[in-house]
Amino acid sequence: MTPPLTLRSTSLLAVLALLPVLALSGCGGDERTAAAPDPSPSATFVPESRIKVSAALPQGFPKDDVPLLDSPVAAASAGEPGSGYAWSVVMQPAGDVEDVVDDAGDLLDEAGYAAGAKTDAGRLQVRRYDNDDYSVSLTVVGTETGTSVTYLITEK
């Protein structure tokens, strides 16, 4: 049986689940200006932000250093300098939450990342992995329509 969630762990889950949304929303400052739209039909710009969201890995993504699941990218972005994150990648792989979080974790373990904080809340699981160059926060959520994985990668 899973132990009951405390207020602290529930708050942490809420913050971690909202982090990708907040990071992609571009909130937090009047100094940002909207960038010129990319003519690509697969790119979307978040209003009042320079963050470009697309269905491909952003330019400069360290794909040789940060292994991802073998699944199509649903959305990805690169953060602005000082935004608190470098890259965000969202995927919707086949499989249940437990299998997906294990598979993603195995890839990071094999690449030399050390497992850190871990939260299991059934259909919501959060993991953190670190190496000398990057921190990877992995959030896996199961819904009625499938499983979603969000990677938030920061440079050290």
Backbone hydrogen bonds, N-H to C=O, Kabsch-Sander energy under -0.5 kcal/mol:
donor,donor_aa,acceptor,acceptor_aa,energy
10,T,6,T,-2.6
11,S,7,L,-2.4
12,L,8,R,-2.3
13,L,9,S,-2.4
14,A,10,T,-2.2
15,V,11,S,-2.4
16,L,12,L,-2.8
17,A,13,L,-2.6
18,L,14,A,-1.7
19,L,15,V,-1.5
22,L,18,L,-2.8
23,A,19,L,-2.9
24,L,20,P,-2.1
25,S,21,V,-1.3
26,G,22,L,-0.8
27,C,22,L,-0.7
35,A,49,S,-1.2
43,A,40,S,-1.4
44,T,53,V,-3.1
46,V,51,I,-1.4
49,S,46,V,-0.9
53,V,44,T,-3.1
53,V,51,I,-0.5
54,S,76,A,-2.3
55,A,42,S,-0.6
61,F,58,P,-2.0
63,K,61,F,-2.2
65,D,62,P,-1.5
66,V,62,P,-2.2
71,S,69,L,-1.8
74,A,72,P,-0.5
74,A,90,V,-2.8
75,A,90,V,-1.5
76,A,54,S,-2.0
77,S,88,S,-2.3
78,A,52,K,-0.5
79,G,86,A,-2.6
83,S,80,E,-2.4
86,A,153,I,-2.3
87,W,153,I,-2.1
88,S,77,S,-2.3
89,V,151,Y,-2.3
90,V,75,A,-3.3
91,M,149,V,-2.5
92,Q,72,P,-0.7
100,V,96,D,-2.5
101,V,97,V,-2.8
102,D,98,E,-1.9
103,D,99,D,-2.7
104,A,100,V,-2.7
105,G,101,V,-2.1
106,D,102,D,-2.6
107,L,103,D,-1.9
108,L,104,A,-1.8
109,D,105,G,-2.9
110,E,106,D,-2.8
111,A,107,L,-1.2
112,G,109,D,-1.8
113,Y,108,L,-2.4
114,A,130,D,-3.5
116,G,128,R,-3.4
119,T,126,V,-2.7
121,A,119,T,-0.6
121,A,124,L,-2.4
123,R,121,A,-0.9
124,L,121,A,-0.6
125,Q,140,V,-2.8
126,V,119,T,-2.5
127,R,138,L,-2.8
128,R,117,A,-1.6
129,Y,136,V,-2.6
130,D,114,A,-2.1
131,N,134,Y,-2.3
135,S,154,T,-2.4
136,V,129,Y,-3.3
137,S,152,L,-2.8
138,L,127,R,-3.1
138,L,136,V,-0.6
139,T,137,S,-0.5
139,T,150,T,-2.5
140,V,125,Q,-3.1
141,V,148,S,-2.7
142,G,123,R,-2.9
143,T,146,G,-3.4
146,G,143,T,-0.9
147,T,93,P,-0.6
148,S,141,V,-2.9
149,V,91,M,-2.9
150,T,139,T,-2.7
151,Y,89,V,-3.1
152,L,137,S,-2.4
153,I,87,W,-2.7
153,I,151,Y,-0.5
154,T,135,S,-2.5
156,K,133,D,-2.6
